Amino acid sequence: MDKRLTVARRELASLRSEKTIVLAILIQLLIAAFSSFLAVGLVSMYDPGSASNGFVVSFGVTGDASADLAPVLASDDSWEAEHYRTQRAAMRDFRSGRIHAVLAVDRTADGSVRVTAIAPDGNIKTTLVVTQIKEVLDKLERRERARFASRLERSPVAPPPETGASPYFGFTYTVLIPLLMFLPVFISGSVAVDTIAEEYDRGTLELLRVTPLTGVDIVDGKLLAMGILAPVQAAAWLVLLSFNGTNVANPLEIVALVAAFSVAIVAIGAILALRFRDRKQAQFLFSMAMLVVFSGTYLLPEAPANTVARLAIGSPTPFTHAMVALYLACSLAGYALVRRVVGVRGLLTTA
């Protein structure tokens, strides 16, 4: 074990010269340390409508079915409606900047409502106006569904339920925390590919082979260094998030999940580096493998990002805990596979 720790310390010390890796870690550190400040701007990109607090959108409404839209616009204080007899008059005020958007509402021959929305182009308020138009149309759709429900011969697909959750809450627990947890995993896997492939490129593997280290010792030390990097970062990010007022439930289980993924991903990177030995080829195949693996996880009943979100919020189900156990088992299987590849097939040679 001492020999493996020596290799692990050597690998961790060499990371200080990898400017790309250090920069990536510093960026994550910045996000975690100042999450309460960065969340304001990030949420604006994640949910533009969240930045519209206090912004009142003036709609110019025209058309023979404009009366059907009036109750919808009256239901929200952030919307104002001005009715026009003709669309030409509404467009005149729209171009002058008196109103922010035009909604032409017409009733078709089959009784359905057709809405033509006109929003400003290239204006700083365009995103906010378009977001508000979408909300107006969503509410109009729900109202029309309820109004004509008795006439339907069969039930259509139900619209998604309305939620009153804060976008900051949703962004923090479903985007920010999973992002901070899994980014170190990708970095660890990529570094594992480099640290093994570069031994072949620089010809330093022979120096390690003449020491008392076995092939399994060398790979174990490298996997240990890269495998602990991600969970240590994840734990640090959770501590920094808690200092910023973001309460994270089940931190130990989240770190265990990150450790499981870290070991599994590092094992994949190590196998590719041992098999192909060329850094560029191994890194390319590693990137493709990550796309396949993480895309495939979304076919599971509960994706890893959802598992982290449930644990962080504090609402895990028994199935959530079962998925964590499954990931841990897969990581141990990946580690065992690497040891078998090195010990039995002897890939850690320069021949």
Backbone hydrogen bonds in HBPLUS format (Angstrom, degrees):
<---DONOR---> <-ACCEPTOR-->    atom                        ^
c    i                          cat <-CA-CA->   ^        H-A-AA   ^      H-
h    n   atom  resd res      DA  || num        DHA   H-A  angle D-A-AA Bond
n    s   type  num  typ     dist DA aas  dist angle  dist       angle   num
A0005-LEU N   A0001-MET O   2.94 MM   4  6.21 154.4  2.01 148.7 155.9     1
A0006-THR N   A0002-ASP O   2.96 MM   4  6.20 146.3  2.08 143.4 152.5     2
A0007-VAL N   A0003-LYS O   3.18 MM   4  6.51 155.2  2.24 144.0 149.4     3
A0008-ALA N   A0004-ARG O   2.89 MM   4  6.17 156.8  1.94 147.4 154.6     4
A0009-ARG N   A0005-LEU O   2.84 MM   4  6.06 160.9  1.88 150.1 154.3     5
A0010-ARG N   A0006-THR O   3.04 MM   4  6.22 153.6  2.11 142.5 150.0     6
A0011-GLU N   A0007-VAL O   2.98 MM   4  6.28 152.6  2.06 148.6 155.6     7
A0012-LEU N   A0008-ALA O   2.97 MM   4  6.25 163.5  2.00 154.1 158.2     8
A0013-ALA N   A0009-ARG O   2.94 MM   4  6.04 156.9  1.99 147.3 153.6     9
A0014-SER N   A0010-ARG O   3.13 MM   4  6.30 144.6  2.26 138.4 147.3    10
A0015-LEU N   A0012-LEU O   3.20 MM   3  5.31 144.7  2.33  98.6 108.6    11
A0016-ARG N   A0013-ALA O   3.40 MM   3  6.02 157.3  2.46 111.6 116.6    12
A0017-SER N   A0014-SER O   3.20 MM   3  5.82 154.6  2.27 113.1 119.4    13
A0018-GLU N   A0015-LEU O   2.95 MM   3  5.14 153.2  2.03 106.5 115.2    14
A0022-VAL N   A0018-GLU O   3.04 MM   4  6.30 168.1  2.06 157.7 161.3    15
A0023-LEU N   A0019-LYS O   2.87 MM   4  5.96 157.5  1.92 146.8 153.1    16
A0024-ALA N   A0020-THR O   2.98 MM   4  6.19 156.3  2.04 144.3 150.6    17
A0025-ILE N   A0021-ILE O   2.98 MM   4  6.26 157.8  2.03 151.7 157.4    18
A0026-LEU N   A0022-VAL O   2.93 MM   4  6.16 155.1  2.00 147.0 154.2    19
A0027-ILE N   A0023-LEU O   2.94 MM   4  6.19 150.4  2.03 148.8 156.3    20
A0028-GLN N   A0024-ALA O   3.14 MM   4  6.42 161.1  2.17 146.5 150.9    21
A0029-LEU N   A0025-ILE O   2.87 MM   4  6.11 152.5  1.94 145.2 154.0    22
A0030-LEU N   A0026-LEU O   2.87 MM   4  6.11 150.6  1.96 144.3 151.7    23
A0031-ILE N   A0027-ILE O   3.02 MM   4  6.33 158.4  2.07 149.4 154.7    24
A0032-ALA N   A0028-GLN O   2.92 MM   4  6.15 165.4  1.94 154.2 157.8    25
A0033-ALA N   A0029-LEU O   2.83 MM   4  5.87 160.3  1.87 148.6 154.8    26
A0034-PHE N   A0030-LEU O   3.01 MM   4  5.96 152.7  2.09 144.9 150.9    27
A0037-PHE N   A0034-PHE O   3.13 MM   3  5.56 134.3  2.35 107.2 118.4    28
A0038-LEU N   A0034-PHE O   2.94 MM   4  6.16 172.3  1.95 161.3 163.9    29
A0039-ALA N   A0035-SER O   2.83 MM   4  5.62 146.8  1.94 144.6 151.4    30
A0042-LEU N   A0038-LEU O   2.92 MM   4  6.09 169.3  1.93 161.1 164.6    31
A0043-VAL N   A0039-ALA O   2.79 MM   4  5.63 158.4  1.83 143.6 148.9    32
A0045-MET N   A0042-LEU O   3.11 MM   3  5.30 130.6  2.36  99.0 111.3    33
A0046-TYR N   A0042-LEU O   2.92 MM   4  6.19 155.7  1.98 147.1 155.0    34
A0047-ASP N   A0043-VAL O   2.62 MM   4  5.59 165.2  1.64 154.3 157.0    35
A0050-SER N   A0047-ASP O   2.92 MM   3  5.71 159.9  1.96 126.3 131.9    36
A0051-ALA N   A0048-PRO O   3.13 MM   3  5.76 160.7  2.17 116.5 121.9    37
A0052-SER N   A0049-GLY O   3.20 MM   3  5.37 163.3  2.23 111.1 113.2    38
A0055-PHE N   A0052-SER O   2.92 MM   3  5.17 163.6  1.95 130.1 132.7    39
A0057-VAL N   A0078-SER O   2.91 MM  21  6.25 158.9  1.96 156.9 150.7    40
A0080-GLU N   A0057-VAL O   2.85 MM  23  6.07 153.4  1.92 161.5 157.6    41
A0100-HIS N   A0058-SER O   2.86 MM  42  5.28 143.6  2.00 135.0 146.6    42
A0101-ALA N   A0058-SER O   3.33 MM  43  6.72 148.0  2.44 158.1 160.4    43
A0059-PHE N   A0080-GLU O   2.70 MM  21  5.95 175.5  1.71 159.2 159.7    44
A0082-GLU N   A0059-PHE O   2.84 MM  23  6.19 152.5  1.92 167.2 174.5    45
A0060-GLY N   A0101-ALA O   2.79 MM  41  6.15 162.6  1.82 152.5 158.5    46
A0103-LEU N   A0060-GLY O   2.83 MM  43  6.09 163.5  1.86 156.0 159.5    47
A0061-VAL N   A0082-GLU O   2.90 MM  21  5.99 155.9  1.95 138.9 147.0    48
A0084-TYR N   A0061-VAL O   2.89 MM  23  6.09 155.5  1.95 163.9 164.1    49
A0062-THR N   A0103-LEU O   3.07 MM  41  6.40 160.7  2.11 153.6 154.7    50
A0105-VAL N   A0062-THR O   2.78 MM  43  6.16 162.3  1.81 162.3 157.7    51
A0066-SER N   A0063-GLY O   3.35 MM   3  5.36 156.3  2.41 112.6 110.2    52
A0065-ALA N   A0105-VAL O   3.11 MM  40  5.30 164.6  2.13 138.7 134.8    53
A0068-ASP N   A0065-ALA O   3.05 MM   3  5.60 146.1  2.17 111.8 120.5    54
A0069-LEU N   A0066-SER O   3.08 MM   3  5.33 142.2  2.23 103.3 113.9    55
A0072-VAL N   A0069-LEU O   3.11 MM   3  5.33 122.0  2.46 103.0 117.6    56
A0073-LEU N   A0069-LEU O   3.10 MM   4  6.43 162.5  2.13 160.4 164.8    57
A0074-ALA N   A0070-ALA O   3.00 MM   4  6.13 144.6  2.13 148.3 158.7    58
A0075-SER N   A0072-VAL O   3.17 MM   3  5.33 154.0  2.24 102.7 110.6    59
A0079-TRP N   A0076-ASP O   3.27 MM   3  5.77 159.4  2.32 116.8 118.0    60
A0090-ALA N   A0086-THR O   3.34 MM   4  6.68 154.7  2.41 139.7 146.4    61
A0091-MET N   A0087-GLN O   2.86 MM   4  6.08 156.6  1.91 151.8 157.9    62
A0092-ARG N   A0088-ARG O   3.05 MM   4  6.25 144.3  2.18 141.7 150.9    63
A0093-ASP N   A0089-ALA O   3.31 MM   4  6.64 158.3  2.36 146.4 149.9    64
A0094-PHE N   A0090-ALA O   2.92 MM   4  6.13 145.0  2.05 142.2 153.4    65
A0095-ARG N   A0091-MET O   2.92 MM   4  6.08 158.3  1.97 148.0 151.7    66
A0096-SER N   A0092-ARG O   3.20 MM   4  6.38 142.4  2.35 135.9 146.0    67
A0098-ARG N   A0093-ASP O   2.96 MM   5  5.26 138.6  2.13 160.8 160.1    68
A0097-GLY N   A0094-PHE O   3.19 MM   3  5.21 150.6  2.28  98.2 107.0    69
A0102-VAL N   A0118-ILE O   2.99 MM  16  5.03 157.8  2.04 140.6 147.8    70
A0118-ILE N   A0102-VAL O   2.84 MM  16  5.03 154.5  1.91 152.7 157.7    71
A0104-ALA N   A0116-THR O   2.89 MM  12  4.99 172.4  1.90 147.4 148.5    72
A0116-THR N   A0104-ALA O   2.87 MM  12  4.99 161.1  1.91 141.5 147.5    73
A0106-ASP N   A0114-ARG O   2.92 MM   8  5.28 169.0  1.93 154.6 158.3    74
A0114-ARG N   A0106-ASP O   2.77 MM   8  5.28 172.4  1.78 165.7 168.2    75
A0108-THR N   A0112-SER O   2.89 MM   4  5.53 164.9  1.92 164.0 167.7    76
A0111-GLY N   A0108-THR O   3.10 MM   3  5.39 162.7  2.13 112.0 115.9    77
A0126-THR N   A0123-ASN O   3.03 MM   3  5.15 164.7  2.05 110.6 114.7    78
A0129-VAL N   A0125-LYS O   2.92 MM   4  6.11 163.6  1.95 160.4 165.5    79
A0130-VAL N   A0126-THR O   2.85 MM   4  6.05 168.6  1.86 160.1 163.1    80
A0131-THR N   A0127-THR O   2.98 MM   4  6.11 154.9  2.04 144.2 151.4    81
A0132-GLN N   A0128-LEU O   3.01 MM   4  6.26 154.8  2.08 145.9 152.3    82
A0133-ILE N   A0129-VAL O   2.89 MM   4  6.18 151.8  1.97 150.4 158.8    83
A0134-LYS N   A0130-VAL O   3.02 MM   4  6.28 156.6  2.08 147.0 152.6    84
A0135-GLU N   A0131-THR O   3.14 MM   4  6.49 152.0  2.22 143.2 150.3    85
A0136-VAL N   A0132-GLN O   2.95 MM   4  6.23 155.5  2.01 148.7 155.4    86
A0137-LEU N   A0133-ILE O   2.95 MM   4  6.23 163.3  1.98 154.9 158.8    87
A0138-ASP N   A0134-LYS O   2.91 MM   4  6.12 150.1  2.00 145.2 153.9    88
A0139-LYS N   A0135-GLU O   3.02 MM   4  6.25 161.0  2.06 148.8 152.9    89
A0140-LEU N   A0136-VAL O   2.92 MM   4  6.17 153.1  1.99 147.0 155.4    90
A0141-GLU N   A0137-LEU O   2.89 MM   4  6.05 154.5  1.95 144.9 151.4    91
A0142-ARG N   A0138-ASP O   3.05 MM   4  6.36 159.8  2.10 148.6 153.4    92
A0143-ARG N   A0139-LYS O   2.97 MM   4  6.17 155.3  2.03 145.3 152.4    93
A0144-GLU N   A0140-LEU O   2.91 MM   4  6.13 158.3  1.96 150.3 155.9    94
A0145-ARG N   A0141-GLU O   2.91 MM   4  6.12 153.1  1.98 148.3 156.0    95
A0146-ALA N   A0142-ARG O   3.05 MM   4  6.29 162.5  2.08 147.9 151.7    96
A0147-ARG N   A0143-ARG O   2.93 MM   4  6.08 149.1  2.02 143.1 152.5    97
A0148-PHE N   A0144-GLU O   3.08 MM   4  6.16 155.9  2.14 148.8 152.4    98
A0151-ARG N   A0148-PHE O   3.13 MM   3  5.49 148.8  2.23 109.0 117.8    99
A0152-LEU N   A0149-ALA O   3.32 MM   3  5.58 158.2  2.37 106.5 112.7   100
A0169-PHE N   A0166-SER O   3.14 MM   3  5.27 122.3  2.49  99.6 113.0   101
A0170-GLY N   A0166-SER O   3.12 MM   4  6.49 165.1  2.14 154.4 157.6   102
A0171-PHE N   A0167-PRO O   2.84 MM   4  5.91 162.2  1.87 146.1 151.4   103
A0172-THR N   A0168-TYR O   2.99 MM   4  5.99 163.4  2.02 142.8 147.8   104
A0173-TYR N   A0169-PHE O   3.14 MM   4  6.26 171.9  2.15 155.2 156.8   105
A0174-THR N   A0170-GLY O   2.96 MM   4  5.66 148.2  2.06 143.5 151.7   106
A0175-VAL N   A0171-PHE O   2.98 MM   4  5.13 141.8  2.13 130.8 136.9   107
A0176-LEU N   A0171-PHE O   2.91 MM   5  6.23 164.7  1.94 156.7 161.9   108
A0177-ILE N   A0172-THR O   2.99 MM   5  6.11 161.4  2.02 158.9 162.2   109
A0179-LEU N   A0175-VAL O   2.96 MM   4  5.94 151.4  2.05 145.4 154.3   110
A0180-LEU N   A0176-LEU O   2.95 MM   4  6.21 161.5  1.98 155.4 159.6   111
A0181-MET N   A0177-ILE O   2.96 MM   4  6.13 144.3  2.09 150.4 160.9   112
A0182-PHE N   A0178-PRO O   3.02 MM   4  6.13 153.7  2.09 150.0 154.8   113
A0183-LEU N   A0179-LEU O   3.05 MM   4  5.95 150.8  2.14 150.9 156.7   114
A0185-VAL N   A0182-PHE O   3.08 MM   3  5.08 126.0  2.38  96.4 111.0   115
A0186-PHE N   A0182-PHE O   3.26 MM   4  6.68 155.3  2.33 154.7 158.9   116
A0187-ILE N   A0183-LEU O   3.12 MM   4  6.43 165.1  2.14 155.3 159.5   117
A0188-SER N   A0184-PRO O   2.89 MM   4  6.03 160.5  1.93 146.5 151.4   118
A0189-GLY N   A0185-VAL O   3.07 MM   4  6.32 161.7  2.10 150.8 155.2   119
A0190-SER N   A0186-PHE O   2.98 MM   4  6.20 161.3  2.02 152.4 157.6   120
A0191-VAL N   A0187-ILE O   2.91 MM   4  6.11 160.4  1.95 153.8 159.1   121
A0192-ALA N   A0188-SER O   2.94 MM   4  6.11 150.0  2.03 144.3 152.7   122
A0193-VAL N   A0189-GLY O   3.15 MM   4  6.48 150.1  2.25 144.5 151.2   123
A0194-ASP N   A0190-SER O   3.16 MM   4  6.51 160.3  2.20 146.3 151.2   124
A0195-THR N   A0191-VAL O   2.82 MM   4  6.00 169.5  1.83 159.9 162.2   125
A0196-ILE N   A0192-ALA O   3.32 MM   4  6.37 148.0  2.43 140.8 146.8   126
A0197-ALA N   A0193-VAL O   2.97 MM   4  6.02 167.0  1.99 153.6 157.6   127
A0198-GLU N   A0194-ASP O   2.81 MM   4  5.71 159.0  1.85 152.3 157.5   128
A0199-GLU N   A0196-ILE O   3.17 MM   3  5.37 137.9  2.35 100.6 111.9   129
A0200-TYR N   A0197-ALA O   3.11 MM   3  5.42 128.7  2.39 102.3 114.3   130
A0201-ASP N   A0197-ALA O   3.03 MM   4  6.40 160.3  2.07 146.5 152.6   131
A0202-ARG N   A0198-GLU O   2.86 MM   4  5.82 169.3  1.87 148.6 150.6   132
A0203-GLY N   A0200-TYR O   3.31 MM   3  5.12 139.6  2.49  92.6 103.8   133
A0207-LEU N   A0204-THR O   3.14 MM   3  5.32 126.0  2.45  98.7 111.9   134
A0208-LEU N   A0204-THR O   3.36 MM   4  6.80 149.5  2.46 145.5 152.9   135
A0208-LEU N   A0205-LEU O   3.09 MM   3  5.18 120.0  2.46  96.4 111.0   136
A0209-ARG N   A0205-LEU O   2.92 MM   4  6.20 145.7  2.04 146.7 157.4   137
A0210-VAL N   A0206-GLU O   3.18 MM   4  6.41 137.0  2.38 143.7 151.9   138
A0211-THR N   A0208-LEU O   3.25 MM   3  5.40 155.2  2.32 102.4 109.8   139
A0218-ILE N   A0214-THR O   3.02 MM   4  6.35 159.3  2.07 154.4 159.0   140
A0219-VAL N   A0215-GLY O   3.12 MM   4  6.37 170.0  2.13 152.2 154.0   141
A0220-ASP N   A0216-VAL O   2.81 MM   4  5.86 158.4  1.85 148.0 155.2   142
A0221-GLY N   A0217-ASP O   2.96 MM   4  6.09 158.9  2.00 147.5 152.4   143
A0222-LYS N   A0218-ILE O   3.13 MM   4  6.41 158.5  2.18 146.8 152.5   144
A0223-LEU N   A0219-VAL O   2.83 MM   4  6.01 164.1  1.85 155.7 160.3   145
A0224-LEU N   A0220-ASP O   2.82 MM   4  5.92 150.8  1.90 145.7 154.2   146
A0225-ALA N   A0221-GLY O   3.08 MM   4  6.28 160.0  2.12 145.2 149.6   147
A0226-MET N   A0222-LYS O   3.06 MM   4  6.29 169.5  2.07 152.3 155.0   148
A0227-GLY N   A0223-LEU O   2.66 MM   4  5.48 146.4  1.77 140.9 151.8   149
A0228-ILE N   A0224-LEU O   3.14 MM   4  6.12 152.4  2.22 144.0 147.6   150
A0232-VAL N   A0228-ILE O   3.17 MM   4  6.11 157.0  2.23 145.7 152.2   151
A0233-GLN N   A0229-LEU O   3.09 MM   4  6.27 159.7  2.13 147.6 153.3   152
A0234-ALA N   A0230-ALA O   2.83 MM   4  6.06 163.3  1.86 156.7 162.1   153
A0235-ALA N   A0231-PRO O   2.92 MM   4  6.06 159.8  1.96 145.9 150.4   154
A0236-ALA N   A0232-VAL O   3.04 MM   4  6.27 156.3  2.10 144.9 151.5   155
A0237-TRP N   A0233-GLN O   2.83 MM   4  6.12 157.9  1.88 156.1 162.4   156
A0238-LEU N   A0234-ALA O   3.00 MM   4  6.25 155.6  2.06 148.8 155.0   157
A0239-VAL N   A0235-ALA O   3.07 MM   4  6.33 152.8  2.15 145.0 152.1   158
A0240-LEU N   A0236-ALA O   3.00 MM   4  6.28 161.2  2.03 151.4 156.2   159
A0241-LEU N   A0237-TRP O   2.86 MM   4  6.08 153.5  1.93 148.2 155.9   160
A0242-SER N   A0238-LEU O   2.99 MM   4  6.19 153.0  2.06 142.8 149.7   161
A0243-PHE N   A0239-VAL O   3.07 MM   4  6.40 147.7  2.18 144.7 153.4   162
A0244-ASN N   A0240-LEU O   3.16 MM   4  6.42 133.4  2.39 137.4 149.4   163
A0244-ASN N   A0241-LEU O   3.06 MM   3  5.04 130.7  2.31  94.4 108.1   164
A0246-THR N   A0241-LEU O   2.96 MM   5  5.30 159.7  2.00 151.1 145.0   165
A0245-GLY N   A0242-SER O   3.13 MM   3  5.17 160.6  2.17 106.7 109.0   166
A0249-ALA N   A0312-ALA O   2.94 MM  63  4.69 174.5  1.94 129.4 127.6   167
A0254-ILE N   A0250-ASN O   3.10 MM   4  6.34 153.2  2.17 150.8 158.7   168
A0255-VAL N   A0251-PRO O   2.92 MM   4  6.16 161.7  1.96 152.8 157.0   169
A0256-ALA N   A0252-LEU O   2.94 MM   4  6.15 150.7  2.02 141.9 150.5   170
A0257-LEU N   A0253-GLU O   2.92 MM   4  6.16 149.2  2.02 141.2 149.2   171
A0258-VAL N   A0254-ILE O   2.94 MM   4  6.28 157.2  1.99 149.8 155.9   172
A0259-ALA N   A0255-VAL O   2.84 MM   4  6.07 156.3  1.89 147.6 154.4   173
A0260-ALA N   A0256-ALA O   2.93 MM   4  6.17 151.6  2.01 143.9 151.4   174
A0261-PHE N   A0257-LEU O   3.04 MM   4  6.37 163.5  2.07 152.5 155.8   175
A0262-SER N   A0258-VAL O   2.79 MM   4  5.94 153.9  1.86 148.7 157.3   176
A0263-VAL N   A0259-ALA O   2.96 MM   4  6.15 165.9  1.98 152.6 154.5   177
A0264-ALA N   A0260-ALA O   3.08 MM   4  6.26 164.2  2.10 148.1 152.8   178
A0265-ILE N   A0261-PHE O   2.82 MM   4  5.92 168.8  1.84 154.7 157.8   179
A0266-VAL N   A0262-SER O   2.87 MM   4  5.89 162.7  1.90 150.0 155.7   180
A0267-ALA N   A0263-VAL O   2.91 MM   4  5.98 148.4  2.01 140.2 149.2   181
A0268-ILE N   A0264-ALA O   3.04 MM   4  6.37 150.7  2.13 143.4 150.8   182
A0269-GLY N   A0265-ILE O   2.96 MM   4  6.28 164.0  1.99 151.9 155.9   183
A0270-ALA N   A0266-VAL O   2.84 MM   4  6.04 155.2  1.90 148.0 155.0   184
A0271-ILE N   A0267-ALA O   2.99 MM   4  6.16 161.8  2.02 150.1 154.2   185
A0272-LEU N   A0268-ILE O   3.08 MM   4  6.32 162.6  2.11 152.1 156.5   186
A0273-ALA N   A0269-GLY O   2.96 MM   4  6.15 159.7  2.00 148.0 154.0   187
A0274-LEU N   A0270-ALA O   2.86 MM   4  6.02 159.3  1.90 151.2 157.0   188
A0275-ARG N   A0271-ILE O   2.91 MM   4  6.00 145.4  2.03 141.6 151.2   189
A0276-PHE N   A0272-LEU O   2.94 MM   4  6.00 167.6  1.95 153.4 155.9   190
A0277-ARG N   A0273-ALA O   2.84 MM   4  4.96 142.5  1.98 126.6 138.5   191
A0282-ALA N   A0278-ASP O   2.89 MM   4  5.96 163.2  1.92 154.7 160.3   192
A0283-GLN N   A0279-ARG O   2.84 MM   4  5.94 160.1  1.88 151.8 157.5   193
A0284-PHE N   A0280-LYS O   2.98 MM   4  6.13 158.9  2.02 147.1 152.8   194
A0285-LEU N   A0281-GLN O   3.00 MM   4  6.22 167.0  2.02 150.6 154.1   195
A0286-PHE N   A0282-ALA O   2.82 MM   4  5.95 148.2  1.92 143.0 152.9   196
A0287-SER N   A0283-GLN O   2.93 MM   4  6.14 158.0  1.97 148.5 153.3   197
A0288-MET N   A0284-PHE O   3.03 MM   4  6.34 161.7  2.06 151.4 156.1   198
A0289-ALA N   A0285-LEU O   2.85 MM   4  6.01 153.2  1.92 143.5 151.6   199
A0290-MET N   A0286-PHE O   2.91 MM   4  6.16 151.1  1.99 148.5 155.8   200
A0291-LEU N   A0287-SER O   3.10 MM   4  6.40 154.0  2.17 146.7 153.1   201
A0292-VAL N   A0288-MET O   3.05 MM   4  6.36 159.3  2.09 148.9 154.1   202
A0293-VAL N   A0289-ALA O   2.80 MM   4  5.97 167.1  1.82 153.7 157.8   203
A0294-PHE N   A0290-MET O   2.93 MM   4  5.89 169.3  1.94 149.0 151.9   204
A0295-SER N   A0291-LEU O   3.02 MM   4  5.81 144.1  2.15 133.3 143.5   205
A0296-GLY N   A0292-VAL O   2.85 MM   4  5.87 149.3  1.95 140.2 149.3   206
A0297-THR N   A0293-VAL O   3.02 MM   4  6.33 135.2  2.23 140.8 152.7   207
A0298-TYR N   A0295-SER O   3.24 MM   3  5.66 147.5  2.35 105.7 114.1   208
A0299-LEU N   A0296-GLY O   3.01 MM   3  5.48 161.7  2.04 113.1 118.8   209
A0300-LEU N   A0297-THR O   3.07 MM   3  5.36 157.3  2.12 105.2 112.4   210
A0306-ASN N   A0303-ALA O   3.01 MM   3  5.22 118.5  2.40 102.6 117.7   211
A0307-THR N   A0303-ALA O   2.94 MM   4  6.27 149.8  2.03 151.7 161.5   212
A0308-VAL N   A0304-PRO O   2.95 MM   4  6.26 159.8  1.99 154.2 158.0   213
A0309-ALA N   A0305-ALA O   2.98 MM   4  6.19 159.3  2.02 144.2 150.3   214
A0310-ARG N   A0306-ASN O   2.87 MM   4  6.05 163.7  1.90 150.4 154.4   215
A0311-LEU N   A0307-THR O   3.00 MM   4  6.18 162.4  2.03 148.7 153.7   216
A0312-ALA N   A0308-VAL O   2.84 MM   4  5.98 160.3  1.88 151.7 157.7   217
A0313-ILE N   A0309-ALA O   2.91 MM   4  6.03 158.9  1.96 151.0 156.3   218
A0314-GLY N   A0310-ARG O   3.06 MM   4  6.11 145.2  2.18 140.3 149.4   219
A0315-SER N   A0310-ARG O   3.03 MM   5  5.28 153.5  2.10 154.6 155.7   220
A0320-THR N   A0317-THR O   2.91 MM   3  5.06 124.6  2.23 101.2 115.8   221
A0321-HIS N   A0317-THR O   3.27 MM   4  6.75 155.5  2.34 156.0 160.8   222
A0322-ALA N   A0318-PRO O   3.01 MM   4  6.26 148.3  2.11 140.7 150.3   223
A0323-MET N   A0319-PHE O   2.89 MM   4  6.19 146.0  2.01 146.1 154.6   224
A0324-VAL N   A0320-THR O   3.15 MM   4  6.51 152.2  2.23 146.6 153.6   225
A0325-ALA N   A0321-HIS O   3.08 MM   4  6.40 157.8  2.13 146.3 151.9   226
A0326-LEU N   A0322-ALA O   2.90 MM   4  6.18 147.6  2.01 142.5 152.1   227
A0327-TYR N   A0323-MET O   2.91 MM   4  6.20 157.9  1.96 151.3 156.1   228
A0328-LEU N   A0324-VAL O   3.02 MM   4  6.29 155.9  2.08 148.3 154.8   229
A0329-ALA N   A0325-ALA O   2.99 MM   4  6.25 154.7  2.06 145.5 152.1   230
A0330-CYS N   A0326-LEU O   2.94 MM   4  6.23 156.6  2.00 150.2 156.6   231
A0331-SER N   A0327-TYR O   2.96 MM   4  6.18 150.6  2.04 145.6 153.5   232
A0332-LEU N   A0328-LEU O   3.09 MM   4  6.37 156.7  2.15 147.8 153.2   233
A0333-ALA N   A0329-ALA O   3.01 MM   4  6.27 152.1  2.09 145.2 153.2   234
A0334-GLY N   A0330-CYS O   2.93 MM   4  6.19 151.7  2.01 145.3 152.7   235
A0335-TYR N   A0331-SER O   2.97 MM   4  6.25 156.5  2.03 148.4 154.4   236
A0336-ALA N   A0332-LEU O   2.95 MM   4  6.15 158.5  2.00 146.1 152.1   237
A0337-LEU N   A0333-ALA O   2.96 MM   4  6.15 145.9  2.08 140.9 150.3   238
A0338-VAL N   A0334-GLY O   3.09 MM   4  6.42 153.9  2.16 147.2 152.8   239
A0339-ARG N   A0335-TYR O   3.15 MM   4  6.46 166.1  2.17 152.8 155.6   240
A0340-ARG N   A0336-ALA O   3.01 MM   4  6.20 150.2  2.10 142.8 151.1   241
A0341-VAL N   A0337-LEU O   2.89 MM   4  6.13 156.7  1.95 149.9 156.3   242
A0342-VAL N   A0338-VAL O   2.96 MM   4  6.23 159.9  2.01 155.2 160.0   243
A0343-GLY N   A0339-ARG O   2.79 MM   4  5.78 165.6  1.81 147.6 152.7   244
A0344-VAL N   A0340-ARG O   2.84 MM   4  5.42 159.5  1.88 138.8 145.9   245
A0346-GLY N   A0342-VAL O   3.17 MM   4  4.87 128.4  2.45 109.5 119.6   246
A0349-THR N   A0347-LEU O   2.83 MM   2  5.56 138.4  2.00 102.5  90.8   247
